[in-house]
């Protein structure tokens, strides 16, 4: 596998902001085609595919882009590709505002979310995003993903695996 050069983006950097702007665009106008789903079906069991299809459309689009990025760099490990497809499954049907607030807390700290947590429904949505690595990993486990895939998902924001975990984070940030 050819590893792409690049460092983890520093939260709040210009590259980080550019990536977040792309994610807003994907949230608003991103689409997923049947052909794209067919292209990754072979990576998932039917129950894993059902979990993928239950994800918010923007998370599906993002996950497909993550896998395309990984594949374009030569990554073909099934555990990594499956983790790329399901790493955001625990976000649920969360709206744009909580996602923006969550991203800002990653860059500037939890204090950013404090006033938003007081708005009914918004606090729980932000908490769901904060918990999404663990909840995504639990969901992946319940649909039969192996321990390696589950751990890649659980630690995709702060990788413990210096090879595949770091690669998943780079792909996540690049898309």
N, C-alpha and C positions, 0 to 999 in steps of 0.2 A: 504494500500500500504506500502510496506517495502522500506523505504528510504535507499539508500546506504550511507555508511559513506564516507566521502571524502570532500576535500576542492576544491574550484575553483583553477585551476592551475595558478601559477604565471607565467606571460609571461617571457620567457627566462630561466625558470627553466629546469632541466633535464627532468621532466615529460612532460613539454610543448614541448620541442624539440622532445621527443619520439613520442608524438601525431602528431606533424607536419611531422615527417618522415613517419609515417603510412599514413598520408593523401597524401603524394607524391606517395607512393607505390600504393594507391588506384587510384590516378589520372592516373598512368601509366598502371596498369594491372588489376584494379578492374573490375569485371563483375557483371551483374544483370541478373538473370534468370527469365523466365516466371513464374516459380513456386513462386518465391519471390514476384513478382508483384501480382499474384493471392492471396497470403497470406495477402496482405494489401488492396486489392481492396475494401473490405467491409468497410474500414474506410473512403473512398472517394466517392463522387458523380462522375458520368462520366466526368464532366467538370474539377473537381479537379484532377482526374486521368490523364486527358489529360495534365494538367499543370505539374504534376509530370513527365509524360513521356517526356515532352519537355525539362526537365532539363538535363544538361550535365550528361553523364553516371557516372562520378565520384561523382557528387552531389547526384544522385539517390542512388548509392552504400552507400555513407556516410549516407544518410537519412534513408535507410533501416537498417543500423547498429545502428543508434541512436534509432530507434523504437524497435529493438531487445533488445538493452541494457535497455531501459525503461521497456519493458515487462518482461525481466528477473528479474528486481527489483520489480516487482509487480504492475507497473503502468498500468492502463487500461483506464484512462480518455480519452474519444474520442477527446476532444479539445487538450490535450497534445500530443497524438499520431499523430493527423493531423498536428499540429504545427511541430512535429519532421520530418514529411514527406516533408513539404513545406518550412521550414525555410530558405533554400538556393535557392529558386526558382528565386530570383532576380539576382543571379550571372551571369546568361546567359552562353553563350559558351565562357568562359574566359579561356585562356591558363594557362600553369603551371607557367611561369615566373611572370606574374602579381600576381598570388596567393602567390608565395613565397615572393615577395616584400611586398604585403599587410600584410602577417603574420609577417614579420620583422618589419613593422611599428607598429604593435600591441605590439611588445616586446620592441622596441628601440626608437619609436617615428617617427613622420611624416617626419623628415629630411631624413630618409633612402630612401624614395620614390622620393625625389626631382630630382636627376639626371635621374631617369627612366621616369619621367613624360615628359621629353624632347623628348623621342623617340616616333615617330609617332605611334599612335594606343595604345601604352602602357599606356600613361597617362589616357586615357579614360577607359581602362580596370581596372586600379587601382581605379579610381573614382567609377566605377560601383561596385567594391567589397566593397568600403567604404560605399556606399549607400545601399548595399544589404539588410540590415535589413528592411529599409523602403520600398524598392521596392518589396521585398518578401511579406511584409505585404499588400501592395497595390494589388499585384497579387492575394494573398489569398482572399482578400476582393472581388475582381472582380469575383472570381469563387465560391462565396457563403459561404465562411468560416464565422463563427460567430465572434462577437467582441472579445470574450475571446481568441479564436485561433489567430486572427489577432494581438492582443496585445502581446501574448506570442511570436509570430514571430518577431514583431517589436522590442521587448526588449530582444531577446535571447542572446545577447552578454552582456548586462548590465541589468539583470532581475529586474523588479519591483515587481513581484510576488515572495515572499520568499519561496513558496512551489513549485508550478508547474514551475514557471520561472527558479528558481534555479536548479530544477531537469533537465529541458531542457538544461540549460547551462552545467551542469555536463555531461549529455549524449553527448552533442555536443563535448565537450573537450575530452571525453573518446574515441571518435570514429573519 
